[in-house]
Amino acid sequence: MESETTPPERRERGRRRVRPLKDHVLAEWRGGYEPENLDPFSKGIGSILQSTMNKLGLKERLDDELIGAAWCEIVGNFMAGQSAPVELRRKVLLVQVLQPAIHYSLVRLKGQILGRLQERFGVDKVSDLRFRIG
């Protein structure tokens, strides 16, 4: 009967393979040999990160950060200096504005800004904009 602690050279139907000394030392230190085929154990790091982020609720936070980073490109340098996206909750982006005049301008440009956001991030990410002075 074969076990994980049996060296791989003894598991191969009587044919003896020569393994380097390094493999024997590592196997002794780890308490067993590594399996020859590691494919069932390997997953792409992208799939692991995606599932972990979804479980922890960090995907929405990542979307917030991406929108915040793109805000300057979407509204321009001057408007971005006077306003900043605060949070994205239930597909509604809340933007904090410093001055009432900028608030008025952003409200007037709301349709264009929303169109650019939806074009860049998709309709399923942002469905509305709310501006708040503060």
N, C-alpha and C positions, 0 to 999 in steps of 0.2 A: 504494500500500500504506500502510495507516494504522498508526501506532505510538502508544505511550503518550505520546511527546513531542509528537505532533501536537496542536495546540490543538483542543478540542472543537468550536469553531465551524466548523472546516474539515472535521470528520468528519460533519457533518450534511447530506449530499446537496445541496450547493450553497447551502443556506440559511445565511446568516451570522448568528450570534447575537452580540450585543454582551455581552462579559464585563467586569466591573469591573476597574479597574487593579489592585486588591488581588489578584484571582485570578491575573493575569499575573505579578505580583511573586512571589507564593507559588510558582507553578509554576516560575518561573526558579530560585528558591532551592532548591526541593525536587528539581529536575531532571525534572519531569513534572507533568502535570495529574492531579487526583483523578478517579477514575471517577465518572460521573454517578450510578450505582446502587451504593450501598454495602451493600445488604442481604445479599449473599452473604458479606461480610466481618464482619458484625456478629453477635455472640453476646451473650446475656444474661450479665451479670456473675455471676449465681448459678450458671449452668452451668459457667463457667470456674473459679470458686472451688471448686465441688464436685469437679470432675475433678482440680484441682490438689491439693486436700486429700486426696483418695483416693490419688493417686500418692505423696504424701509421708508417708502414714500419719498424718495429723493429725486425721482424723475421729474416731478412738478417743480422742485427746487432748481433742477438743472435748466428747465425751460425758463424759469425766472431769470437765471443768470445769463442765458443766451439772449433773451430779449433785452436785458439791461445792457449787454455788451453791444447790441446792434442799434440801440436807441439813438445814438449820435448819428449814425448813417441814415436812419429813417427820418428823423426830424431836422437834422442839420446841427451844426456846432452851436449856434447861438441859442436855439430852443433847448438843446440838450444841456447847455450850461445853466439854464433857468428851470429845468424840470428833470425828473427822474422817475422811472417806473419803480413802484414800491413792492407790489405783489401781484401775483396772478392767481385769482381764486375763482373757481367755477367758470373758467374761460373769460373772465372779466379782468382786464388789466387796469390796476389802479395807479395813477400817475400823480405824483406830488409836484406842485407848481409853486414857485417862489413869489411871483407877482400877479396881481389881478389882470394886468394888461396881457401878460403871456397866457394866462388862463383863458382869456377871451379869444386870443389868436388860436390856441390849441383846440378850443371848442369849435371854432369856425373851420378848422382843418381836420376835424375828427374823421370824416369820411375818407379822406386821402391817407391819413396815418393808419387807419384801420385796414384799408386796402393794401397798403405796403406791408403791414404786419402779417396779414393773412396770406399775401403772396409769398412772403419769406418763410413763415412758419406753418402755414396751413390754416384752413378755416376751423379745423377741429381744435386748435390750440387757443386762439383768441377770437371771441365773438363780439366783444364790446369793449369800449374804453370809458373810464370814469376819471375825471380830473378833480383834484382837491388842492385848495390853496393852503399852504402851511409851511 
